[in-house]
Amino acid sequence: MLSELKVLDAVRIALVSVAMFYSSYSDWVSREVDDRVWIMFRYLILALISIGLGCGLAYAFYYFGFYGGADAKAVMVISIGLPLYYPRMRLHPFTGLASLSNGLLISLIIPISMLIINLSTILRGENIFEGFEHENRIRKLAALFFGIRVRDARRRKFWLPLEEERDGRRYFSFNILTFELEEPKRDDSWVTPGLPLLLFITAGFLTFILLGDLIYVIASIFIH
């Protein structure tokens, strides 16, 4: 990360130097400097800011364990490959940051879907908390958002266990930031979908290109 920052510093210094030398030369020869120099320089500075913020945030999320290395690299690639984009509905033009924030918002579809499924199961009269009576209400509420109880857990691909057994009792396990594909140990168990965040980052990028910043879109609905 430090080497990447040094490279960005070197690029910034080089760009500033080139712009200043050219503007000084133009001013010396013709006593005026074309405004396009400053406009181009402004775009380059914004692009470097976007790359720095995008790569820095991507690495920070990976460092603190919020997602895996592939997700971090995806945000970095977006930030470097298309640092600036100007959709009509935006808070800022930084593509990497917008792709990540859009992706995180889109990923909320998962807990909302889990809640709807669980509530419909409860309304059908099924006791989805059987064997978990000792768990407190807060943890039960969290389970409603993070997973569902199924009867064929071991036959489902890419579904991760949302429970563990300790001293002969079953407890919810909310290790949702783990990247190891652990298989459920029983068929009748709580599981959570193991969808990679990279899917949502990709969706977030396409949403930013086609629509804009979802934070801006949502805010514009409530703020006129």
C-alpha positions in Angstrom: 0.0 0.0 0.0 2.8 2.4 0.9 4.5 1.7 -2.5 1.2 2.5 -4.3 0.9 5.8 -2.4 4.5 6.7 -3.4 3.7 6.0 -7.0 0.6 8.3 -6.8 2.7 11.0 -5.1 5.3 10.7 -7.9 2.6 11.0 -10.6 1.0 14.0 -8.9 4.4 15.7 -8.6 5.1 15.0 -12.3 1.8 16.3 -13.4 2.1 19.5 -11.4 5.6 20.0 -12.7 4.6 19.5 -16.3 1.6 21.9 -15.9 3.7 24.6 -14.2 6.5 24.4 -16.7 4.1 24.5 -19.7 2.1 27.4 -18.2 5.4 29.3 -17.4 6.6 28.8 -20.9 3.3 30.0 -22.4 3.3 33.0 -20.1 6.9 33.8 -21.1 6.3 33.5 -24.8 2.8 35.0 -25.3 2.0 36.5 -21.9 -1.1 34.3 -21.5 -1.9 30.8 -20.6 -4.6 28.8 -22.3 -7.5 27.9 -19.9 -7.5 24.4 -21.2 -4.3 23.8 -19.3 -6.1 24.4 -16.0 -9.2 22.5 -17.0 -7.2 19.5 -18.0 -5.1 19.8 -14.9 -8.3 19.9 -12.8 -9.6 16.7 -14.4 -6.3 14.9 -13.7 -6.3 16.0 -10.1 -9.8 14.7 -9.6 -8.9 11.5 -11.3 -5.9 11.0 -8.9 -8.1 11.8 -5.9 -10.6 9.2 -7.1 -7.9 6.6 -7.5 -6.4 7.4 -4.1 -9.7 7.3 -2.3 -10.9 4.2 -4.1 -7.8 2.2 -3.7 -7.3 3.4 -0.1 -10.9 2.5 0.9 -10.7 -0.8 -0.9 -7.5 -1.8 0.9 -8.9 -0.6 4.3 -12.1 -2.8 3.8 -9.9 -5.8 3.0 -7.4 -5.1 5.9 -10.2 -4.9 8.5 -11.8 -8.1 7.1 -15.0 -6.6 5.7 -14.5 -8.5 2.4 -12.0 -10.6 0.5 -9.0 -9.8 -1.7 -10.9 -10.2 -5.0 -13.5 -7.6 -3.9 -10.7 -5.1 -3.0 -9.0 -5.7 -6.3 -12.3 -5.1 -8.2 -12.8 -1.7 -6.5 -9.2 -0.8 -7.3 -9.6 -1.8 -11.0 -12.7 0.3 -11.3 -11.0 3.3 -9.6 -8.0 3.1 -11.8 -9.7 2.1 -15.1 -12.6 4.6 -14.9 -11.7 7.0 -12.1 -14.3 9.7 -13.0 -17.8 9.4 -14.4 -20.6 12.0 -14.5 -24.1 10.5 -14.5 -26.9 13.0 -14.0 -27.8 11.7 -10.5 -24.6 11.7 -8.5 -23.1 13.0 -5.2 -19.6 12.9 -6.7 -17.9 11.5 -9.9 -15.7 9.0 -8.1 -16.6 5.7 -9.8 -14.9 3.3 -7.4 -16.5 4.8 -4.3 -19.9 5.0 -6.0 -19.7 1.4 -7.2 -18.9 0.2 -3.6 -21.6 2.3 -2.0 -24.2 1.2 -4.6 -23.1 -2.4 -4.2 -23.6 -2.3 -0.4 -27.0 -0.8 -0.8 -28.0 -3.4 -3.4 -26.8 -6.2 -1.1 -29.5 -5.1 1.4 -31.8 -7.1 -0.8 -30.5 -10.2 0.9 -31.5 -9.4 4.6 -34.8 -8.0 3.4 -35.5 -11.2 1.5 -34.5 -13.3 4.5 -36.9 -11.3 6.8 -39.8 -11.7 4.4 -39.2 -15.5 4.1 -38.9 -15.9 7.8 -42.0 -13.9 8.6 -44.0 -15.9 6.1 -42.8 -19.1 7.6 -43.8 -17.9 11.1 -47.2 -16.9 9.8 -47.7 -20.4 8.5 -47.4 -21.6 12.1 -43.8 -23.1 11.9 -41.6 -22.8 15.0 -38.3 -21.7 13.3 -36.7 -21.1 16.7 -37.2 -24.6 18.0 -34.0 -25.6 19.8 -33.0 -22.0 20.2 -35.3 -21.0 23.0 -32.4 -20.0 25.2 -31.2 -17.4 22.7 -32.2 -13.8 23.6 -34.6 -11.7 21.5 -31.9 -9.6 19.9 -30.1 -12.6 18.5 -33.3 -14.1 17.3 -34.2 -10.8 15.5 -30.7 -10.7 13.9 -31.2 -14.3 12.7 -34.4 -13.2 10.9 -32.3 -10.9 8.7 -29.2 -13.0 8.2 -30.6 -16.4 7.4 -33.4 -19.0 7.1 -34.1 -22.4 8.6 -34.2 -25.2 6.1 -34.6 -29.0 6.3 -32.1 -29.8 3.5 -29.1 -27.7 4.5 -26.4 -30.2 3.5 -27.7 -30.5 0.0 -27.6 -26.8 -0.7 -24.6 -25.4 -2.5 -23.0 -22.2 -1.3 -25.2 -21.9 1.8 -23.2 -21.3 5.0 -24.2 -22.4 8.5 -25.6 -19.7 10.7 -25.4 -21.8 13.9 -22.9 -23.7 15.9 -23.1 -26.3 18.7 -21.5 -25.7 22.1 -21.9 -28.0 25.1 -24.7 -29.8 23.4 -26.7 -26.6 22.7 -27.3 -24.8 19.4 -26.4 -21.2 19.2 -26.6 -18.6 16.4 -23.2 -17.8 14.8 -23.1 -14.5 13.1 -19.6 -14.8 11.5 -20.9 -13.2 8.3 -17.5 -11.8 7.4 -15.8 -15.2 7.1 -14.7 -16.2 3.7 -14.3 -19.9 4.3 -17.1 -22.0 2.7 -18.0 -24.2 5.7 -20.7 -26.7 5.1 -23.7 -27.1 7.5 -23.3 -30.1 9.8 -27.0 -31.1 9.8 -29.9 -30.9 7.4 -32.3 -29.1 9.8 -30.4 -26.0 10.5 -30.1 -22.2 10.1 -28.1 -21.2 7.0 -27.2 -17.9 5.2 -26.6 -17.5 1.5 -22.9 -17.4 0.6 -23.2 -14.8 -2.2 -19.8 -13.1 -3.0 -19.8 -9.3 -2.5 -18.2 -9.1 -6.0 -21.6 -9.7 -7.6 -23.0 -6.6 -5.8 -19.9 -4.5 -6.6 -20.4 -5.3 -10.3 -24.1 -4.5 -10.0 -23.2 -1.3 -8.1 -20.8 -0.3 -10.9 -23.4 -0.9 -13.7 -26.0 1.0 -11.7 -23.8 4.0 -11.3 -23.1 4.0 -15.1 -26.7 3.5 -16.1 -28.6 5.4 -13.3 -26.3 7.1 -10.9 -25.5 7.2 -7.2 -28.2 5.3 -5.3 -27.6 7.4 -2.2 -28.4 10.5 -4.3 -31.4 8.7 -5.9 -32.9 7.7 -2.5 -32.2 11.1 -1.0 -33.9 12.9 -3.9 -37.1 10.9 -3.3 -37.4 12.2 0.2 -35.8 15.6 -0.2 -37.4 18.0 -2.8 
